[in-house]
């Protein structure tokens, strides 16, 4: 450290021109021969340049403070503040709009039907079908058994009288006899079983039968969608009776889109479905 | 305000049109401030660094030999980047990650290590200057400032008997300053 300090004194005296001629010559000779001494001098000279630069920048800083008002917000800052304000206003407007919609929706909601009213409404649309129900005599060229036809007629009669349990029992008997290939007819019978269950409120017990068939129907309906609309429609009623409104809506949507026999009723039904209330 | 081109700005600097500095600040100030704020700096740090950067640019760009080899924004960005990194280093910040603004990516030129080292040395000198006695600060300042005064003028202004006494005092002050700086350089391994 002592040697370093001595060197520093030498460097400074050399730079200030304070060395005598022999000392100056000796200094310059040492610079050429002693690398460490020479590197130290370079570092010292560099320090000199940095000190000068520090003063230069300090002076510049004083001048720049006279030229620029750093406290004044920049154009971009104004925009940023304005943008934040705009964002807040937009957010407030969105919230206000959402609140208004919620309020309107709540006011409008009570005019809608309850779940059971919706089911009754939907059921009324299919109830009249009972009058025109005919058991298909043929099954792909094969004549049906007379007892089958008789059972179906009795099931329909029971349904008309409101004896849904009885009707359902006869329909289930029919289901056992239906051949697997007779799929459309099978689904028709299942639909009527569902309607009986909806009326007796016992659909929970047999819902596996519907859900199993609905997934099967969903695969088939690609080719002949309209033929399965009745099954879809009744299955939606079944879901509605179970207060699965959102799920029911998913089944009602395609019926409306297909524009088949049940599309108008379904549209009306769908409009009455409450989605938030049980 | 329409954005002035770099050429227009350089021309204004050459003509010593002082309004140019306000234009530069308005065009690039926000970008400079954002850099500091994005890299662990607070509002105060950002304002200080922007001032330092503008001052450094003012000192350099007014020199006749100054040549701009990149876009002005990139040039200013490189100044603030090294200044702020050196400041973080001085503060002993563990964060070495810098979130650069890709628009002002620095290509080529001085190596990052060299620039950062120089900036760190600059900070060491600035801090040690403030540690000098008032008298030393005055005499060293007079000696180094642009258009520096002769030792005779300094002696008269500071009330020394003659220039020889002023030189002795100045030598002592500069030596003390440099000794302290070199000690700190060693500590910081600069």
Interface residues (C-beta under 8 A of the other chain):
Chain A: X4 X5 X8 X9 X12 X13 X16 X18 X43 X44 X46 X47 X48 X50 X51 X52 X53 X54 X55 X56 X57 X58 X59 X60 X61 X63 X64 X65 X67 X68 X70 X74 X75 X76 X77
Chain B: X1 X18 X21 X22 X25 X26 X29 X30 X33 X47 X50 X51 X52 X54 X55 X56 X58 X59 X118 X121 X122 X125 X126 X129 X140 X141 X144 X145 X146 X167 X170 X171 X174 X175 X177 X178 X179 X181 X182 X185
